[in-house]
Amino acid sequence: MRQAATQELYSYWNRLRGARLSPEREEIDPTAIRHILADTMILEADEALQLPIRIAGTRLNALFLDEQKGNPLVSLFAPEDRAGISAMAQAVLDSQRPAIAGLAAEAELGEDVPLELLMLPLRHRGKTHARLLASLTPQTLPSWFGLRAARRLRLIAIRFLDSDAAVPTSALLQRPVEPAKKPAALAAPRSKFRRFSFFVITGGRDKPEAEL
């Protein structure tokens, strides 16, 4: 995790869950994360895993120059990357393990925008496969941000936060992922975050970022 907003949201989620694998949706207090609300989302884990956006951060709305609440997050991705994002969400829900993805927002004109997508499992009324707490944070803000809409998002890399092993999309699509063994495996002081190299997914973009 390279972005401060990503780190802050993970720290908040980690404190909330305590000894559990994931906290409850009702425990999320917007005032506690008010400094990163622009980057924060809550996603619904629907049956088709299109991930309708229940709460959309203003940064996502500005990226596409449109209100994204109610829209499927998956629909914002290039067609060839949609199965990968759905598989990432499924893996987070099944294993109750946080995951991070490297993305790029493509523009009609101007440079692409590198972003971090963090997915964190949430319980909702006791159910584990119901909600995801997420953040979508740009590494830089291009000159066109807020003036022109991004065309689509591209998936570059996926990684679980508790593992050094890279996770190709094909692995997520073909077999179940290992469930989290215990919350302590992810616990870390707020000021200390590990950095991981991107894993470039075969068939995706050929622009790997240096770190996740």
C-alpha positions as CSV (number, residue, x, y, z in Angstrom):
1,M,0.0,0.0,0.0
2,R,1.5,3.3,-1.1
3,Q,-1.3,5.8,-0.6
4,A,-2.0,7.4,2.8
5,A,-5.8,7.0,2.3
6,T,-5.4,3.2,1.6
7,Q,-3.3,2.8,4.7
8,E,-5.7,4.8,6.9
9,L,-8.8,2.8,5.8
10,Y,-7.0,-0.5,6.4
11,S,-5.9,0.7,9.9
12,Y,-9.4,1.7,10.7
13,W,-10.9,-1.6,9.5
14,N,-8.3,-3.5,11.4
15,R,-9.0,-1.7,14.6
16,L,-12.8,-2.3,14.2
17,R,-12.6,-6.0,13.7
18,G,-10.4,-6.7,16.7
19,A,-10.2,-10.5,17.1
20,R,-12.8,-11.1,14.4
21,L,-12.2,-11.8,10.8
22,S,-14.3,-8.7,9.7
23,P,-16.3,-6.0,11.4
24,E,-20.0,-5.3,10.9
25,R,-21.3,-2.7,8.4
26,E,-23.1,-0.9,11.1
27,E,-19.9,-0.2,13.0
28,I,-18.5,2.0,10.2
29,D,-18.5,5.6,11.5
30,P,-18.1,8.1,8.7
31,T,-16.8,10.7,11.1
32,A,-13.9,8.5,12.1
33,I,-12.7,8.4,8.5
34,R,-13.8,11.8,7.4
35,H,-10.4,12.7,6.0
36,I,-10.6,9.8,3.5
37,L,-14.3,9.7,2.7
38,A,-13.7,11.1,-0.8
39,D,-11.8,7.8,-1.6
40,T,-14.1,5.4,0.3
41,M,-16.8,3.2,-1.0
42,I,-19.2,0.5,0.3
43,L,-20.0,-2.2,-2.2
44,E,-22.8,-4.7,-2.2
45,A,-21.9,-8.3,-2.8
46,D,-24.7,-9.2,-5.1
47,E,-25.2,-12.7,-6.5
48,A,-23.7,-11.8,-9.9
49,L,-20.7,-10.0,-8.2
50,Q,-21.2,-6.9,-10.2
51,L,-20.7,-5.0,-7.0
52,P,-23.3,-2.3,-6.9
53,I,-21.9,0.8,-5.2
54,R,-24.0,1.6,-2.1
55,I,-21.9,4.6,-1.1
56,A,-19.6,6.3,-3.6
57,G,-16.7,8.6,-2.7
58,T,-16.6,12.0,-4.4
59,R,-13.3,11.1,-6.0
60,L,-14.8,8.2,-8.0
61,N,-17.7,10.5,-9.1
62,A,-15.2,13.1,-10.2
63,L,-13.1,10.6,-12.1
64,F,-16.1,9.7,-14.3
65,L,-17.9,13.1,-14.0
66,D,-21.0,11.3,-12.9
67,E,-22.7,10.1,-9.7
68,Q,-21.7,6.4,-9.3
69,K,-24.0,5.4,-6.4
70,G,-26.1,2.5,-7.5
71,N,-23.9,1.7,-10.5
72,P,-22.0,-1.7,-10.6
73,L,-18.3,-1.1,-9.9
74,V,-17.5,-3.9,-12.4
75,S,-19.2,-2.0,-15.2
76,L,-16.5,0.7,-14.9
77,F,-13.8,-1.7,-16.0
78,A,-12.8,-2.8,-19.5
79,P,-14.7,-5.9,-20.5
80,E,-11.6,-8.1,-20.4
81,D,-10.9,-7.1,-16.7
82,R,-14.4,-7.5,-15.3
83,A,-14.1,-11.2,-14.4
84,G,-10.9,-10.4,-12.6
85,I,-12.5,-7.8,-10.4
86,S,-15.4,-10.0,-9.6
87,A,-13.0,-12.8,-8.8
88,M,-11.0,-10.5,-6.5
89,A,-14.2,-9.6,-4.6
90,Q,-15.3,-13.3,-4.4
91,A,-11.9,-14.2,-2.9
92,V,-12.0,-11.5,-0.3
93,L,-15.5,-12.6,0.7
94,D,-14.7,-16.3,0.8
95,S,-11.4,-16.0,2.6
96,Q,-12.3,-12.9,4.7
97,R,-8.8,-11.6,3.7
98,P,-8.2,-8.0,2.5
99,A,-6.8,-7.6,-1.0
100,I,-5.4,-4.7,-3.0
101,A,-5.3,-4.1,-6.7
102,G,-3.3,-1.8,-8.9
103,L,-5.5,-0.1,-11.5
104,A,-5.2,2.5,-14.3
105,A,-7.9,4.9,-15.3
106,E,-7.8,5.5,-19.1
107,A,-8.6,8.9,-20.5
108,E,-9.7,9.9,-24.0
109,L,-6.9,12.5,-24.0
110,G,-4.1,12.8,-21.6
111,E,-2.1,10.5,-19.4
112,D,-3.6,7.5,-17.6
113,V,-4.1,7.6,-13.9
114,P,-2.6,4.9,-11.6
115,L,-4.8,4.0,-8.7
116,E,-5.0,1.6,-5.7
117,L,-8.2,-0.4,-5.0
118,L,-8.5,-1.8,-1.5
119,M,-11.2,-4.3,-0.7
120,L,-12.0,-5.2,2.9
121,P,-14.6,-7.7,4.0
122,L,-17.6,-6.5,6.1
123,R,-20.4,-8.4,7.8
124,H,-23.9,-7.2,7.3
125,R,-26.5,-8.3,9.8
126,G,-24.2,-11.2,10.6
127,K,-23.7,-12.3,7.0
128,T,-20.2,-12.6,5.6
129,H,-21.0,-12.4,1.9
130,A,-22.9,-9.1,1.9
131,R,-20.7,-6.0,1.8
132,L,-17.2,-4.8,1.1
133,L,-15.5,-1.7,2.4
134,A,-13.3,-0.3,-0.3
135,S,-11.2,2.6,-1.3
136,L,-10.1,3.8,-4.7
137,T,-7.2,6.2,-4.4
138,P,-5.3,7.9,-7.3
139,Q,-1.5,8.0,-7.0
140,T,-1.5,11.4,-8.8
141,L,-4.1,13.8,-10.0
142,P,-3.7,14.5,-13.7
143,S,-4.4,17.9,-15.3
144,W,-7.7,16.6,-16.8
145,F,-9.1,15.3,-13.5
146,G,-12.6,16.8,-12.9
147,L,-12.6,18.3,-16.4
148,R,-12.9,15.1,-18.6
149,A,-14.3,11.8,-17.7
150,A,-12.2,8.6,-17.6
151,R,-13.1,6.1,-20.2
152,R,-12.7,3.0,-18.1
153,L,-10.6,1.3,-15.5
154,R,-8.0,-1.3,-16.2
155,L,-6.8,-4.1,-13.9
156,I,-3.0,-4.4,-13.5
157,A,-2.4,-6.4,-10.4
158,I,-3.9,-8.2,-7.4
159,R,-2.4,-9.1,-4.1
160,F,-3.6,-10.3,-0.7
161,L,-2.2,-8.1,2.1
162,D,-1.2,-11.1,4.3
163,S,0.9,-12.8,1.7
164,D,4.0,-12.2,-0.5
165,A,2.6,-14.5,-3.1
166,A,1.2,-12.9,-6.3
167,V,-2.3,-13.8,-7.3
168,P,-3.0,-14.1,-11.0
169,T,-6.6,-13.7,-12.0
170,S,-6.6,-17.2,-13.4
171,A,-5.9,-18.7,-10.0
172,L,-8.8,-16.8,-8.5
173,L,-11.2,-18.0,-11.2
174,Q,-10.1,-21.6,-11.1
175,R,-9.9,-22.5,-7.4
176,P,-10.9,-21.4,-3.9
177,V,-8.4,-19.2,-2.0
178,E,-7.1,-20.1,1.4
179,P,-9.2,-18.7,4.2
180,A,-7.7,-16.4,6.7
181,K,-6.3,-18.4,9.6
182,K,-6.6,-15.7,12.3
183,P,-7.0,-11.9,12.5
184,A,-3.5,-11.6,14.1
185,A,-1.9,-12.5,10.8
186,L,-2.9,-9.1,9.5
187,A,-2.5,-7.0,12.6
188,A,0.2,-4.4,12.3
189,P,1.0,-1.0,13.9
190,R,-0.6,1.8,12.1
191,S,2.6,3.4,11.1
192,K,4.1,0.2,9.6
193,F,2.9,-1.1,6.3
194,R,4.6,-3.6,4.1
195,R,5.1,-2.8,0.4
196,F,4.6,-5.4,-2.3
197,S,5.6,-5.5,-5.9
198,F,2.9,-5.5,-8.4
199,F,2.1,-8.8,-10.2
200,V,1.3,-8.1,-13.8
201,I,-1.7,-10.2,-14.9
202,T,-1.3,-12.0,-18.2
203,G,-3.5,-10.5,-20.9
204,G,-3.9,-7.2,-19.0
205,R,-2.1,-3.9,-19.5
206,D,1.7,-4.0,-20.0
207,K,2.3,-1.1,-17.6
208,P,3.2,-2.5,-14.2
209,E,3.6,-0.2,-11.3
210,A,6.7,-0.5,-9.1
211,E,5.0,-1.2,-5.8
212,L,1.7,-1.9,-4.2
